[in-house]
Amino acid sequence: MAPHSRSFDVLIVGGGIMGCALAYHLSKHHGKRVALCERDSPGAGASGKAGGLVSAQCWNDWDTIVVEESRKEYRRLAEETENPFFEASGGVRAVSTEEGEASLGRTLERLRRNKVSAELLRPSELSALYPGANFSGVRTALFTPDDAIVLPTDLTLAYLHLATEAGTAVVGAPKAGSIRRDGDRWRFEADGQEYEGPSLVIAAGAWSKKVLGTMGLTAPLSPYLTRACLLKVGNRRSFPYLHDADMDVYLRTFPGGDVLAGDGTELREVDPDHVESKGDIPFMEHISNFINARFPAWSDAPLGSSWMGVITSTPDRRPWLGPYPGVPGLHVATGFNGFGLMRAGGAMRRLSLAIVKGDTEPLGPCLAERFPPPHSSFPPRSGFTLD
Ligand SMILES: Cc1cc2nc3c(=O)[nH]c(=O)nc-3n(C[C@H](O)[C@H](O)[C@H](O)COP(=O)(O)OP(=O)(O)OC[C@H]3O[C@@H](n4cnc5c(N)ncnc54)[C@H](O)[C@@H]3O)c2cc1C
């Protein structure tokens, strides 16, 4: 007997920050009936593991504008939900090379062009922001005072909370192999029921390639690992997050007196369901070298915890958003190259317009059509670079 069918306007696969933010925009601002399918708990993927940096110092004008939109939205949502997950910490990127200095100069021009406050700091000015730190070798740093840090799980759950208040239904994962196009509708089975609707969005982060694979479709995605840890330094001061571009480490304050530190990545494609990690040791050595060099007062701080998450690279390191080429009613929302948390608000607002009004122009350089299928494998490229 065919399972009972529940009808929605938009079916979203994946309850990370993309799925939750998109569900929020579609249900709250466009009155759409949304089913959000999550196989684990919302935020269980990369979103709940992120460092929480919200930085306007990204790569191009589109990123800068979308991060600014997201940052303002996160601040507003924190106020609206009375949840202190947002802190206007400011942010700093420090460089030790001539090329890095030239790159920060270009970033400064871009930020000013987009009316984002930014200034270059000398090493002595940096030291004033981080008392006790050692910035020997640093040539200059770019300070963006409006940048922020967020608590990623709280932010994701705030979107989810507001989306469900606006009518979004949260359901389990589509049964393997059940997603199909039937006339002008998408259908799948989940939790013993059939769900159907004209629009389907794959927002399953590092799993998106696998989900599309079950539908016989390819994706220009390469999932890879990145790591972070909490150090119990007993810090009681607020300071701007720091990204040391040449040591390839970022650091931010965290509630409870900890600091959160993370680095780049293991640049090889992984299966997000069978992650074979090289282990924590090279990562912890890297972080430890950074702390010894830059924050010697914290050299003996115990490790609170460390973790890894799987993020998703595209061939040009830009997100992969909007209509899947040649497949009616199918959209994708992934490929954020390790910078999804800071762009989710603005990017998913724009995707909601593409779904509801067919207006794909705001997705700019991230439109999925730039990579026509079929797609082949490629090595992941780190997102945390200056270029
Ligand atoms: C250690 C670390 C630090 C990071 N730091 C930052 C940072 O400081 N700033 C920043 O902007 N970004 C950061 N990121 C990147 C950021 O976390 C991601 O870009 C973002 O969370 C991606 O969100 P998403 O919703 O696309 O994916 P995810 O959060 O991975 O969500 C995908 C969801 O899909 C679900 N799913 C998978 N398969 C299925 C299925 N078949 N059916 C239903 N559901 C399914 C998963 O369970 C998961 O919940 C970091 C990531 C990591 C790992």
The ligand as an ORCA input file, in Angstrom:
! r2SCAN-3c Opt
* xyz 0 1
  C      36.283     22.616     12.634
  C      35.485     23.530     11.742
  C      35.610     24.913     11.866
  C      34.865     25.768     11.038
  N      34.915     27.113     11.259
  C      34.146     27.956     10.536
  C      34.122     29.337     10.824
  O      34.792     29.811     11.749
  N      33.340     30.145     10.062
  C      32.604     29.651      9.018
  O      31.933     30.423      8.329
  N      32.566     28.325      8.759
  C      33.324     27.464      9.477
  N      33.295     26.130      9.222
  C      32.535     25.652      8.063
  C      31.062     25.544      8.385
  O      30.905     24.732      9.522
  C      30.332     24.924      7.181
  O      30.645     25.632      5.992
  C      28.831     24.957      7.380
  O      28.486     24.499      8.660
  C      28.153     24.090      6.336
  O      26.793     23.998      6.675
  P      25.859     22.980      5.916
  O      24.503     23.171      6.427
  O      26.106     23.116      4.445
  O      26.460     21.534      6.282
  P      26.304     20.641      7.605
  O      26.304     21.444      8.831
  O      27.331     19.566      7.496
  O      24.842     20.049      7.472
  C      24.506     18.995      6.603
  C      23.447     18.180      7.302
  O      22.918     17.218      6.388
  C      22.606     16.061      7.142
  N      22.480     14.942      6.219
  C      23.455     14.262      5.574
  N      22.939     13.314      4.791
  C      21.605     13.397      4.924
  C      20.512     12.692      4.359
  N      20.686     11.698      3.488
  N      19.253     13.037      4.732
  C      19.044     14.045      5.621
  N      20.047     14.741      6.188
  C      21.307     14.432      5.832
  C      23.764     15.933      8.120
  O      23.420     15.131      9.242
  C      23.992     17.399      8.493
  O      23.277     17.790      9.652
  C      34.016     25.227     10.028
  C      33.886     23.839      9.911
  C      34.599     23.001     10.760
  C      34.410     21.509     10.627
*
